[in-house]
Amino acid sequence: SVYNYQCVCGCLHSAHQVDLRLGHDLKRRIACGKPMGIPCSQLCLAMRHKTHEVMAQAMEIQNWSKGDAYRKLAEAIGAKQNDAHMAQMGIENCRKGIKYFLQYADI
């Protein structure tokens, strides 16, 4: 399952490691997921999803491993491979990633 975390400022990003706990009234369960990455706007979240979609398409067509794809993403956005993670990307880096992977995807 995919969970989204909403920050008090209204920004969104994915969450994981869900821990279901009983609420104070003992009648409802509360899902407490640990946030992944940096919170972002709705637009940035959509761009992150699109980047991931285009990257996955390029991986399939080019027969790249996940490691290959993330190395290429790092090069495309001018970052170290460890810093090239969708949950940390802003809109501009998403644009760069999408533009790069569209060269190799059949979209």
Helices and strands as residue ranges (DSSP letters): E 3-6, E 12-22, E 29-35, H 42-62, H 66-77, G 81-83, G 86-88, H 91-102
